[in-house]
Amino acid sequence: MYELTERQRTILQLLIRDYIETAQPVGSKRLVERFHLDLSPATVRNEMSALTEMGYLRQPHTSAGRVPAEEGYRVFVGQMMHKAELPTSVQNTISHQFFQAPPEVEQWMTLAASVLAHQSQGVSLVTAPHAETIRFKHIELISTQGRQVLMVIVMEGGEVNQQVLTLAEPVNQTRLSQAAAHLNSLLAGLSIDAVAALSSSSRADALEQDIITLLVQDMKRTSESVSGEIYTDGLTNVLGKPEFAESDEARWAMRLFEERSTLQGLLARASMKNSSVGGLQVLIGGEGEWEELRQCSMVIARYGAPGQATGTLGVLGPMRMSYARTIPTVRYVAGLLSNLVNDNINSE
């Protein structure tokens, strides 16, 4: 984009601050009067026109003031990304809440979602910590009816998946139990690649090879997912805001929270772009990739123990969200959860 002068950057920043608070188009006279600028309204108006031509601002109506465009928000966020700090008193309150919570993952996730929603006044989302390297622990094969078999798979870390298989021919429960026992001794602690390498091994018979093939597919799905559970809070925070009350597209984005599989897929894609624990990213208007977020912004971060177990947390709201409050809140809560996950792993 264009290189902005210091004066243009200041006007852009002040205009966005005002628009975030009021949700009303901002005029040059208001900027001069509210922020006591040592500039005339005509000078500010000329700079706002230049910023509009460069794509940083929009003019909704001919006689109206300006509102931020996506590129304007990106400049604004870039300027304050590493400057925004959460007040010490707020940090102390949040850490005290986590200190009082029972030492259970579900309690941490619920509390994190509540804290993020309250502090940001947006919609929060938190995924439970998820093993980065999926390893096999245990399998059960249960005969149900005819050729159908229930396969229950347990991964190291406690994740449990199950699916119904249809075999080529009926197999009695005794044979299924023998196959499961052999696979448990053969595959215990193995990664996806190591399990896959045994799919054609002479150490497994035909039935067991078929089961291994299905097991590898299940392990891959588990590895690619964000988490089996997504905790959310704060939907009512944004439904009454002007952007969401008046825009069908924005309300459609909110329906993401009713379609968990879609939301999970979006989080998985966003997390892949920000793979490092402690890393934080701001998605404005979907960044051209997420049509679901075209009218929204999302602040998202990874947390956890690198190489062991990680999760994702974030806040979704209108592009007019309070970035100065949301960004440090997401960063701080991510740090708290990382410490809790590391402590939990080290205590096992």
C-alpha positions in Angstrom: 0.0 0.0 0.0 0.9 3.7 0.1 3.5 5.3 2.4 1.7 7.5 4.9 3.0 10.7 6.3 3.2 11.1 10.1 0.2 13.5 10.0 -1.8 11.0 7.9 -1.0 8.2 10.3 -2.2 10.4 13.3 -5.4 11.4 11.6 -6.1 7.8 10.6 -5.5 6.5 14.1 -7.6 9.2 15.8 -10.5 8.7 13.3 -10.5 4.9 13.9 -10.4 5.5 17.7 -13.5 7.7 17.4 -15.3 5.3 15.1 -14.7 2.3 17.4 -16.3 4.2 20.2 -19.3 5.7 18.3 -20.0 3.6 15.2 -20.7 6.9 13.4 -18.9 8.3 10.4 -16.3 10.8 11.5 -16.0 14.3 10.1 -13.0 16.6 10.0 -14.5 19.2 12.4 -15.2 16.5 15.0 -11.6 15.3 14.9 -10.2 18.8 15.3 -12.5 19.6 18.2 -12.4 16.2 20.0 -8.6 15.7 19.9 -7.7 19.4 20.0 -5.7 19.1 16.8 -3.5 22.0 15.8 -4.9 21.8 12.3 -7.8 23.4 10.5 -10.8 21.3 9.6 -10.0 22.0 5.9 -6.5 20.6 6.3 -7.9 17.5 8.1 -10.6 17.1 5.4 -7.9 17.2 2.6 -5.9 14.5 4.4 -9.0 12.4 4.9 -9.8 12.7 1.2 -6.2 11.5 0.4 -6.6 8.6 2.8 -9.9 7.7 1.1 -8.2 7.7 -2.3 -5.5 5.4 -1.0 -8.0 2.9 0.3 -7.6 3.5 4.1 -11.0 5.2 4.6 -14.5 5.0 3.0 -17.2 7.6 2.6 -20.6 5.9 3.1 -22.5 8.8 1.7 -21.6 12.0 -0.2 -22.3 14.3 2.7 -21.2 12.0 5.5 -17.9 11.7 7.3 -15.5 8.8 6.8 -15.3 5.4 8.2 -12.3 3.0 8.3 -11.7 0.6 5.5 -10.0 -2.8 6.0 -6.6 -1.4 5.1 -7.1 1.4 7.6 -7.8 -1.1 10.4 -4.6 -3.0 9.4 -2.5 0.1 9.7 -4.1 0.9 13.1 -3.6 -2.6 14.4 0.0 -2.7 13.2 0.7 0.5 15.1 -0.6 -0.7 18.4 -0.1 -4.5 18.2 2.9 -4.6 20.5 2.1 -1.4 22.5 -1.3 -2.4 23.9 -1.0 -3.5 27.5 -3.6 -5.0 29.9 -3.8 -2.9 33.1 -2.0 -4.6 36.0 -5.2 -4.6 38.0 -7.0 -6.5 35.3 -4.2 -9.0 35.0 -4.3 -9.6 38.7 -8.1 -10.1 38.7 -7.9 -12.6 35.8 -5.0 -14.6 37.3 -6.8 -14.7 40.7 -9.9 -16.2 38.9 -7.7 -18.9 37.4 -6.0 -19.6 40.7 -9.3 -20.2 42.3 -10.6 -22.5 39.5 -10.5 -26.3 40.1 -7.4 -27.8 38.3 -9.5 -29.4 35.5 -9.1 -28.7 31.8 -12.9 -28.2 31.3 -13.0 -25.6 34.1 -10.0 -23.7 32.6 -11.7 -23.7 29.1 -15.0 -22.4 30.5 -13.3 -19.7 32.6 -11.1 -18.6 29.7 -14.1 -18.2 27.4 -15.9 -16.2 30.1 -13.0 -13.9 30.7 -12.3 -13.2 27.1 -16.0 -12.4 26.4 -16.3 -10.1 29.4 -13.0 -8.2 28.8 -13.4 -7.8 25.0 -17.2 -7.5 24.8 -16.9 -9.9 21.8 -17.6 -13.5 21.2 -14.9 -15.8 22.7 -13.8 -19.2 21.5 -11.4 -21.6 23.2 -10.4 -25.1 22.2 -9.1 -27.6 24.7 -5.4 -28.5 24.5 -4.8 -31.0 21.7 -1.9 -33.4 21.4 0.4 -32.2 18.6 1.8 -35.7 17.9 -1.0 -38.3 17.9 0.0 -41.6 19.4 -1.9 -44.8 19.6 -2.8 -46.1 23.1 -5.6 -48.7 22.9 -8.3 -50.1 20.6 -11.5 -52.1 21.3 -13.5 -54.1 18.7 -17.0 -54.9 19.6 -19.3 -57.0 17.5 -22.7 -55.3 17.2 -24.8 -56.9 14.4 -23.9 -59.1 11.5 -20.8 -57.7 9.8 -20.9 -54.5 11.8 -18.2 -53.8 14.4 -17.8 -50.9 16.8 -14.2 -49.7 16.8 -13.2 -47.6 19.9 -9.8 -45.9 19.6 -8.0 -44.2 22.5 -5.1 -42.0 21.9 -2.3 -41.0 24.3 -3.6 -37.9 26.0 -7.1 -39.3 26.5 -8.8 -38.5 23.2 -11.4 -41.2 22.3 -12.9 -41.8 18.9 -15.3 -44.4 17.8 -16.9 -45.5 14.5 -18.9 -48.4 13.2 -17.2 -50.6 10.6 -18.7 -53.0 8.1 -16.5 -56.0 7.5 -16.4 -58.1 4.4 -17.8 -61.1 6.4 -19.0 -61.7 9.9 -16.4 -62.1 12.7 -17.3 -63.4 16.1 -16.4 -61.5 19.3 -13.7 -63.9 20.3 -11.8 -63.3 17.1 -12.3 -59.5 17.4 -11.0 -59.5 21.0 -7.9 -61.5 19.9 -7.2 -59.0 17.1 -7.7 -56.0 19.4 -5.3 -57.6 22.0 -2.6 -58.2 19.4 -2.9 -54.7 17.9 -2.7 -53.2 21.4 0.6 -54.9 22.0 1.9 -54.2 18.5 1.0 -50.5 18.2 1.2 -49.1 21.8 2.8 -45.7 21.8 3.3 -45.5 18.0 2.8 -42.4 15.9 0.6 -42.2 12.7 3.6 -42.9 10.4 4.8 -45.9 12.5 1.3 -47.4 12.6 0.9 -46.9 8.8 4.2 -48.7 8.2 2.7 -51.8 9.8 -0.4 -51.8 7.6 1.1 -54.4 5.2 3.3 -56.1 7.8 3.5 -59.8 8.1 3.1 -59.3 11.9 -0.6 -58.5 11.2 -3.1 -60.8 9.5 -5.6 -59.7 6.9 -8.3 -58.6 9.4 -5.7 -56.7 11.5 -4.3 -55.0 8.4 -7.7 -53.8 7.5 -8.2 -52.5 11.0 -4.8 -50.7 10.9 -5.7 -49.0 7.6 -8.9 -47.6 9.2 -7.0 -46.7 12.4 -4.5 -44.6 10.4 -7.3 -42.7 8.7 -8.9 -42.0 12.1 -5.5 -40.9 13.6 -5.0 -38.5 10.7 -8.5 -37.0 11.2 -7.7 -36.5 14.8 -4.4 -34.9 14.1 -5.9 -32.4 11.6 -8.7 -31.3 13.9 -8.3 -28.5 16.3 -10.1 -30.1 19.2 -13.1 -32.2 20.0 -14.6 -29.4 22.0 -15.0 -25.6 21.4 -16.0 -23.4 24.3 -17.7 -20.1 23.5 -19.2 -17.2 25.3 -20.5 -13.7 24.8 -22.7 -14.1 21.7 -25.1 -11.6 23.2 -22.3 -9.0 23.5 -22.3 -8.4 19.7 -25.8 -9.2 18.5 -27.0 -5.8 19.6 -24.2 -3.8 18.0 -25.1 -1.8 14.9 -23.1 -3.9 12.5 -24.7 -7.1 13.5 -28.2 -5.7 13.9 -28.3 -4.2 10.4 -26.1 -6.6 8.3 -27.3 -10.0 7.1 -23.7 -10.9 6.3 -22.6 -10.2 9.9 -25.5 -12.1 11.3 -24.6 -15.0 9.0 -21.1 -14.9 10.5 -22.6 -15.3 14.0 -24.3 -18.5 12.8 -20.8 -20.1 12.7 -21.2 -20.6 16.4 -24.2 -22.9 15.7 -22.3 -24.9 13.2 -19.4 -26.3 15.2 -17.9 -28.3 12.3 -17.6 -25.2 10.2 -16.2 -23.2 13.1 -13.7 -26.0 13.9 -12.5 -26.0 10.3 -12.1 -22.3 10.3 -10.0 -22.5 13.5 -7.9 -25.3 12.1 -7.1 -23.2 9.0 -6.3 -20.1 11.0 -4.1 -22.0 13.4 -2.1 -23.4 10.6 -1.2 -19.9 9.6 0.0 -19.2 13.1 1.6 -22.4 14.2 3.9 -21.1 17.0 2.7 -21.1 20.6 2.4 -17.6 22.0 2.0 -16.2 18.5 -1.0 -13.9 17.9 -2.7 -12.8 14.7 -5.5 -10.4 13.8 -7.8 -11.4 10.9 -9.6 -8.3 9.5 -12.4 -8.9 7.1 -11.4 -12.5 6.5 -8.1 -11.4 4.9 -9.5 -12.5 1.6 -9.5 -16.1 2.7 -12.4 -16.5 5.1 -15.7 -15.4 3.4 -17.4 -16.2 6.7 -15.6 -13.3 8.3 -16.0 -10.6 5.6 -17.7 -8.2 8.0 -15.8 -9.3 11.1 -12.4 -9.2 12.8 -10.9 -12.0 14.8 -8.0 -12.0 17.2 -6.6 -15.5 17.7 -3.6 -17.1 19.5 -2.1 -20.5 20.2 -1.3 -21.6 23.7 0.0 -24.7 25.4 3.2 -26.8 25.6 5.1 -26.8 22.2 5.5 -30.3 20.8 3.2 -31.8 23.4 -0.3 -30.2 23.6 -1.6 -27.0 22.2 -5.0 -25.2 21.8 -6.4 -22.1 20.3 -8.3 -19.2 21.7 -9.6 -16.0 20.3 -12.3 -13.3 20.1 -14.6 -12.6 17.2 -16.5 -9.3 16.7 -17.2 -6.5 14.3 -14.2 -4.8 12.6 -15.0 -2.0 15.0 -13.9 -4.1 18.0 -11.7 -2.6 20.7 -8.3 -3.9 19.5 -6.5 -2.0 22.2 -8.4 -4.1 24.8 -8.9 -7.4 22.9 -5.3 -7.9 21.7 -3.6 -7.8 25.2 -6.5 -9.8 26.7 -6.1 -12.6 24.3 -2.3 -12.5 24.7 -2.5 -12.6 28.5 -5.1 -15.4 28.7 -3.1 -17.4 26.2 0.0 -17.0 28.5 -2.0 -18.1 31.5 -3.3 -21.2 29.8 0.2 -22.1 28.5 1.5 -22.0 32.1 -1.4 -24.2 33.3 -0.9 -26.8 30.5 2.8 -26.9 31.1 2.3 -27.3 34.9 -0.2 -30.1 34.3 2.1 -32.0 32.0 5.1 -31.7 34.3 3.0 -32.9 37.3 2.0 -36.1 35.5 
